Amino acid sequence: MHYNCLIVDDETELSKMTCEYFQMFNVSCAYVETASECERFLKENQVDVLLMDINLGDESGFNICRKIRQESEIPILFISARQSDDDVLIALNIGGDDYIKKPYSLGVLLAKVRVTMKRTVYREGVKTVENEAVSINEGTMRIYVKGKEIQLKAKEFKLFKYLYENKNVIVTKEELFNKVWGDSYFSDGTLNVHIRKLREKIEENPNEPEIIKTIWGTGYMLEL
């Protein structure tokens, strides 16, 4: 399912009240209490904005943010009773988009979420590259193959994006090592593993790929 907002906070009553308020203004919202629930929710649903508390029962919100930033640019607004400037700086430096101190005003929080949603839609709109069979969304690191939405990890997305930008042209292994990994001495094994993972996600039959073709002895080509 698609939600405008997910709250990750172990203050259940506050989260419930915030969700109910948001939904009064047609902002779909859900809440979870732990890091593990957050991870599971994001695997099963699409979310526009995350509201993240720092102090959670099983893991710090900072740690969750760091993990998410390895794979996604989804906006993360921290909501916390912690007031120190150090916490604010950490939150912003690890990839948080804003820091809102508790107790917060529901109206102000809603306004911040709405503004963030608009910026995200705009950013994704200008960065989306479309093709008849494939589209790429840099804002969320998702690709769409024949209408199917596929979430990629950061390196997988970078690899696919480079192949897409050079579609229907042979790209050598050395070029991929330089442009994707920034190192011309990476092993073939590393590249092969990432290509295989990509094929498993996007090809109807990974053993007989129709999109990412192997050019034996040279490299690969994204054929569209």
ChimeraX attribute file (.defattr): number of C-alpha atoms within 10 A of each C-alpha:
attribute: neighborCount
match mode: 1-to-1
recipient: residues
	/A:1	7
	/A:2	11
	/A:3	14
	/A:4	19
	/A:5	24
	/A:6	25
	/A:7	25
	/A:8	27
	/A:9	25
	/A:10	19
	/A:11	13
	/A:12	14
	/A:13	10
	/A:14	13
	/A:15	21
	/A:16	16
	/A:17	11
	/A:18	20
	/A:19	20
	/A:20	16
	/A:21	17
	/A:22	23
	/A:23	13
	/A:24	9
	/A:25	9
	/A:26	10
	/A:27	16
	/A:28	18
	/A:29	23
	/A:30	20
	/A:31	21
	/A:32	20
	/A:33	18
	/A:34	20
	/A:35	21
	/A:36	12
	/A:37	13
	/A:38	19
	/A:39	14
	/A:40	11
	/A:41	17
	/A:42	12
	/A:43	10
	/A:44	10
	/A:45	11
	/A:46	16
	/A:47	19
	/A:48	21
	/A:49	22
	/A:50	25
	/A:51	24
	/A:52	26
	/A:53	26
	/A:54	22
	/A:55	19
	/A:56	17
	/A:57	12
	/A:58	11
	/A:59	13
	/A:60	15
	/A:61	24
	/A:62	22
	/A:63	13
	/A:64	18
	/A:65	23
	/A:66	14
	/A:67	13
	/A:68	17
	/A:69	18
	/A:70	11
	/A:71	18
	/A:72	18
	/A:73	17
	/A:74	22
	/A:75	25
	/A:76	25
	/A:77	25
	/A:78	25
	/A:79	24
	/A:80	21
	/A:81	13
	/A:82	15
	/A:83	12
	/A:84	9
	/A:85	9
	/A:86	9
	/A:87	16
	/A:88	18
	/A:89	12
	/A:90	12
	/A:91	22
	/A:92	16
	/A:93	10
	/A:94	14
	/A:95	18
	/A:96	24
	/A:97	17
	/A:98	16
	/A:99	20
	/A:100	21
	/A:101	15
	/A:102	12
	/A:103	10
	/A:104	12
	/A:105	12
	/A:106	14
	/A:107	12
	/A:108	11
	/A:109	17
	/A:110	16
	/A:111	13
	/A:112	14
	/A:113	23
	/A:114	17
	/A:115	11
	/A:116	19
	/A:117	18
	/A:118	12
	/A:119	13
	/A:120	18
	/A:121	13
	/A:122	12
	/A:123	15
	/A:124	17
	/A:125	13
	/A:126	11
	/A:127	13
	/A:128	15
	/A:129	16
	/A:130	12
	/A:131	12
	/A:132	9
	/A:133	12
	/A:134	17
	/A:135	19
	/A:136	23
	/A:137	20
	/A:138	20
	/A:139	19
	/A:140	22
	/A:141	22
	/A:142	20
	/A:143	24
	/A:144	17
	/A:145	18
	/A:146	12
	/A:147	11
	/A:148	11
	/A:149	14
	/A:150	13
	/A:151	17
	/A:152	19
	/A:153	15
	/A:154	16
	/A:155	15
	/A:156	17
	/A:157	23
	/A:158	18
	/A:159	19
	/A:160	21
	/A:161	20
	/A:162	16
	/A:163	21
	/A:164	21
	/A:165	11
	/A:166	14
	/A:167	18
	/A:168	16
	/A:169	13
	/A:170	17
	/A:171	19
	/A:172	14
	/A:173	20
	/A:174	17
	/A:175	15
	/A:176	21
	/A:177	19
	/A:178	13
	/A:179	14
	/A:180	20
	/A:181	15
	/A:182	11
	/A:183	13
	/A:184	14
	/A:185	10
	/A:186	15
	/A:187	12
	/A:188	11
	/A:189	9
	/A:190	10
	/A:191	18
	/A:192	12
	/A:193	11
	/A:194	16
	/A:195	20
	/A:196	15
	/A:197	14
	/A:198	19
	/A:199	20
	/A:200	14
	/A:201	15
	/A:202	20
	/A:203	16
	/A:204	12
	/A:205	11
	/A:206	17
	/A:207	10
	/A:208	11
	/A:209	16
	/A:210	16
	/A:211	20
	/A:212	24
	/A:213	17
	/A:214	16
	/A:215	13
	/A:216	7
	/A:217	8
	/A:218	12
	/A:219	16
	/A:220	21
	/A:221	20
	/A:222	21
	/A:223	16
	/A:224	13
